[in-house]
Amino acid sequence: MLGAFLQSAASLAANAVRKGLFVVRGSGTRWDIGEPHFVGEPVTQVLADPRDGTWYAALRLGHFGVKLHRSSDQGASWQAVGAPAFPASVLFRAHQNTG
């Protein structure tokens, strides 16, 4: 299980496991586990960007490869992050230079 404390004072934690992502909120002796995210999917890492608080979750989806998702609302909703790609003009020039 991979975990990340996403807020100060350990009041919010996210646990990435082979069966999804679980957000845990609380402090002291009282902790609550929220609804799971990415149910049944292996979440390999979860991180919070300290600059703006955006959460990032990496999923290892076997045949489909690694996918990255982000949440700007502490896991209430997630958006897929597209893979970076070269512009078509760069790929075309690279192909011309090899032939």
N, C-alpha and C positions, 0 to 999 in steps of 0.2 A: 504494500500500500504506500503510495506517495502522497504526502500531505504538504500543504502550504498554508501558513498563517497569512491571511489576506488583509487583516486589519491589526492595528496596534492593540495592546492589552489582551491579545489572544481571544477576542470576542467572536471571531469569525474564522473558520478554517474550511478548507476544501480538501477532500480526500479522493484521489484518483486511484481507481482500482480496475481490475480486469472486467468488471461488470458495469462500469459507469463512473459517474462523478457524484459525490455526495457533499453537500454543503452543511456544515455543522455550525450552529450559532449558540452562544451562551457565555457563561463565565462561572468560575468557582465550581460548585457541585451541580449546577443546572445547565445541561446542554441538550439541544434539540437537533435532530437530524431532519433536514428538509427532504422534499421530493427528489428522487434521483434524476440526473440528467444523462443523456446518451445511454439509456438502458441497454444492457447486453453488449455494449461496445467497449473494447479495452482503451481506457484513457491512460496514457502513459505519463503525462505531466500536466500540471496546472500551475500557472504563475500569474501574479498581479504586477502590472506595470506601475512602478512607484510614481511616475510622472503624472498619470491621470486616473489611476485606479482601475483601468480596463483589465479584465481577466482574460487569459488565453488558455485554452485547453487543447492538447495534442492527442489525437486519436489514431491508433494503429489499426487500420481496417483491412488487413490481409491483402487480398487481391487488389483492392482499390488504393492501397498505399497509405501513407500518413496524411492526415487532414488536420488543419488548424481551424479552430473556432474561437470567436471572441465574444465577450459580454461586457457591455458598459453599464449594466444595471444589477451587478452582483449576482449573476446567474439566473435572473428571472427570464431572460431570453438570450438566445445565442445566434450568431450569424457566422456562416462559413467564410473563411478568409481564402481568397483565391490564390492559387500558386503564381509566383512571379513568372513572367514570360518576356522573351525578347520581342521587340517590334518586328513585324514581317520584313521590313527593309533591311534590318541587321542580319536576319537569317538568310535573306536572298543574297546579300553581298558575301556572306561567309561561304555560301554554296558556290558562288562564282569563283572565289579565290582558290577553291580546291580542285577545280576542273581545268 
